[in-house]
Amino acid sequence: MGSPARKRIFFSLVLFLILLLLVRYIVYNGNGNIMTVSQNYVRDPKAPVVVSVYYEALCPDSKHFIIKQLLPVFQKISKIMEVTLVPYGKAQTFTNQDGSFRFDCQHGPVECQANIYHACAIEAIEDPHKRLDVIACMIKDNRLPKEALHKCATQHGLENRDLIQKCFDSPRGGELLKLSGDATHALRPTVTFIPTITLDGSQGRQAAILKNIFGEICKIAGAHEDIEASCREYL
């Protein structure tokens, strides 16, 4: 291949191309809560469908989708779903002089507070079933976000509510909401409607997803026995 210097250049170029491909597939995956996957990949037939929900805590359409579509479908076919929740919507992020963040949310300051509580809860609750249960409970009535958290924590036996409150009261809450904003702004095409739902990174068939996410998941899931069993009702 020539001199050692040329070999180093070659391997550096190969590494760069590999990293470039990875960046195309994964826009953000900081703590496992926010992920956007390229539309142009070959899916593993055994892999769950990645359902990413970009929503707002006081948005009526977000509330309806999470309570009437996402929660019951996840309870039914959680084996073939991986849900990521991204509370932010059409908000804007601003950086203060001290490096902290402030937000302008579509439904006002209370929604910003509620979005931060959601972001903190999403990070703190490891069990995906309990996480979605708590988020769905909170979004039913988020006009008093703190009360919603503590009511839903009691209702669902959440032991680490103090950790979520501490997150909200600290810079961490703003940092998490800022990350949600980064993920939302990274979507292509850009968000025009809330909620926006992606299935394995694709924004296609939004109207159908909002009406029947169960059927849309089953259409793109692989031919695997667990998936076929979960989707038998649809198929």
C-alpha positions in Angstrom: 0.0 0.0 0.0 3.0 2.3 0.2 4.4 4.2 3.1 3.1 4.0 6.7 1.9 7.6 6.3 -0.3 6.7 3.4 -1.7 3.7 5.4 -2.5 6.0 8.2 -4.3 8.3 5.9 -6.3 5.4 4.3 -7.4 4.0 7.6 -8.3 7.5 8.8 -10.5 8.0 5.8 -12.2 4.6 6.3 -12.9 5.5 10.0 -14.3 8.8 8.9 -16.7 7.2 6.5 -17.8 4.7 9.1 -18.5 7.5 11.6 -20.3 9.4 8.9 -22.6 6.5 8.2 -23.3 6.1 11.9 -24.2 9.8 12.2 -26.7 9.3 9.4 -28.4 6.6 11.4 -28.3 8.1 14.8 -29.0 11.7 15.4 -29.1 11.6 19.1 -29.0 8.8 21.7 -27.6 10.4 24.8 -29.3 8.4 27.6 -31.5 6.1 25.6 -34.5 8.4 25.8 -34.2 10.3 22.6 -33.4 8.7 19.3 -34.0 9.5 15.7 -33.1 6.7 13.2 -32.5 7.1 9.5 -35.2 6.0 7.2 -32.8 4.2 4.9 -31.7 1.3 7.0 -32.5 -2.5 6.8 -34.4 -3.4 9.9 -33.7 -6.6 11.9 -36.9 -8.7 11.7 -36.6 -9.5 15.4 -36.1 -5.9 16.5 -38.9 -3.9 18.1 -40.3 -0.9 16.2 -38.9 2.3 17.6 -41.8 4.6 18.3 -40.6 8.2 19.0 -43.3 10.6 20.2 -42.5 14.4 19.9 -45.2 16.1 22.0 -46.2 18.9 24.3 -47.5 18.4 27.9 -50.5 20.8 27.4 -51.3 19.9 23.8 -54.8 18.4 23.4 -53.7 16.3 20.4 -50.7 15.0 22.3 -52.9 14.1 25.3 -55.4 12.3 23.0 -52.7 10.3 21.2 -50.8 9.2 24.3 -53.9 8.2 26.3 -56.1 6.8 23.5 -53.5 5.3 21.2 -50.0 5.0 22.6 -50.8 3.7 26.1 -53.3 1.0 25.2 -51.3 -0.2 22.2 -48.1 -0.4 24.3 -50.0 -2.4 26.9 -51.0 -4.8 24.2 -47.9 -5.2 22.1 -45.0 -3.9 24.2 -42.8 -6.9 23.1 -42.5 -5.4 19.6 -42.3 -1.7 20.6 -39.6 0.6 22.0 -41.1 3.9 23.0 -39.1 7.1 23.3 -40.8 10.2 24.5 -39.6 13.7 23.6 -41.5 16.5 25.4 -40.9 19.9 23.7 -43.0 20.4 20.6 -42.9 23.9 19.1 -41.1 25.5 22.0 -38.0 27.7 21.7 -34.8 27.5 23.7 -32.7 30.5 24.9 -29.4 30.5 26.7 -29.0 32.8 29.7 -25.7 34.6 30.5 -24.9 32.1 33.2 -25.3 29.2 30.8 -28.7 28.0 32.0 -31.7 27.7 29.7 -35.1 29.3 29.4 -37.9 28.3 27.2 -40.8 29.8 25.3 -43.6 27.1 25.0 -46.6 27.1 22.6 -49.1 26.9 25.5 -47.3 29.3 27.9 -45.0 29.1 30.9 -47.0 26.3 32.6 -46.4 24.0 29.6 -42.7 24.7 29.9 -42.8 23.6 33.6 -44.9 20.5 32.7 -42.4 19.6 29.8 -39.5 19.8 32.3 -41.4 17.5 34.7 -42.0 15.1 31.9 -38.4 15.2 30.8 -37.2 14.5 34.4 -39.7 11.7 34.8 -38.6 10.1 31.5 -35.0 10.1 32.6 -35.7 8.9 36.2 -38.2 6.0 35.5 -36.3 3.0 34.1 -39.2 0.7 33.7 -40.8 1.5 30.3 -44.3 0.4 31.4 -44.3 2.5 34.5 -42.7 5.4 32.6 -45.5 5.5 30.1 -48.1 5.0 32.8 -46.9 8.0 34.7 -46.5 10.2 31.6 -50.1 9.3 30.5 -51.4 10.0 33.9 -49.6 13.4 34.1 -50.8 14.5 30.7 -54.4 14.0 31.6 -54.3 17.2 33.6 -51.0 19.1 33.6 -52.4 22.5 34.5 -50.7 22.1 37.9 -47.5 20.2 36.9 -46.1 19.6 40.4 -49.4 18.3 41.7 -49.8 16.1 38.6 -46.4 14.5 39.3 -47.1 13.8 42.9 -50.7 12.5 42.2 -49.5 10.2 39.5 -46.5 9.1 41.5 -48.8 8.0 44.3 -51.3 6.4 41.9 -48.6 4.3 40.2 -46.4 3.5 43.2 -43.4 5.6 42.1 -40.7 5.6 44.7 -38.3 8.1 43.2 -40.6 11.1 42.9 -38.2 13.1 45.0 -35.5 12.5 42.4 -37.8 13.9 39.7 -38.6 16.9 41.8 -34.9 17.5 42.5 -34.3 17.3 38.7 -37.0 19.9 38.1 -35.6 22.2 40.7 -32.0 21.9 39.4 -30.3 22.9 36.2 -30.7 19.3 35.1 -34.3 19.8 34.2 -33.5 22.6 31.8 -30.7 20.6 30.3 -33.0 17.7 29.6 -35.6 19.9 28.0 -32.9 21.5 25.9 -31.9 18.0 24.7 -35.5 17.3 23.8 -35.5 20.5 21.8 -32.3 19.6 20.0 -33.8 16.2 19.0 -37.0 17.9 17.9 -35.2 20.5 15.8 -33.1 17.8 14.2 -36.2 16.1 12.6 -36.3 16.2 8.8 -38.8 17.3 7.6 -39.1 19.8 10.3 -42.0 19.6 12.8 -45.2 21.3 11.6 -47.8 19.4 13.8 -47.7 18.2 17.4 -47.6 15.4 18.2 -45.3 14.1 15.5 -44.7 10.4 15.6 -41.8 8.5 13.9 -41.7 4.8 13.4 -38.1 3.6 13.0 -37.2 7.2 12.2 -39.8 7.7 9.5 -42.4 10.5 9.6 -44.5 8.9 6.9 -48.2 8.2 7.2 -48.7 10.6 10.1 -52.5 10.7 9.8 -52.7 6.9 9.8 -50.4 6.7 12.8 -52.4 9.1 14.8 -55.6 7.1 14.2 -54.3 3.6 14.3 -50.7 3.2 15.5 -51.3 -0.5 16.2 -51.9 -1.2 12.5 -49.0 1.0 11.3 -46.6 -0.8 13.7 -47.7 -4.2 12.5 -47.3 -3.2 8.8 -43.6 -2.5 9.2 -42.6 -5.0 11.9 -40.6 -8.0 10.7 -41.8 -11.6 10.1 -41.0 -13.0 13.6 -43.1 -15.3 15.7 -43.4 -12.8 18.6 -44.4 -10.0 16.1 -46.9 -12.2 14.3 -48.5 -13.3 17.6 -48.7 -9.7 18.7 -50.2 -8.5 15.4 -52.5 -11.4 14.8 -55.5 -9.3 15.7 -54.6 -6.7 13.0 -53.4 -9.2 10.4 
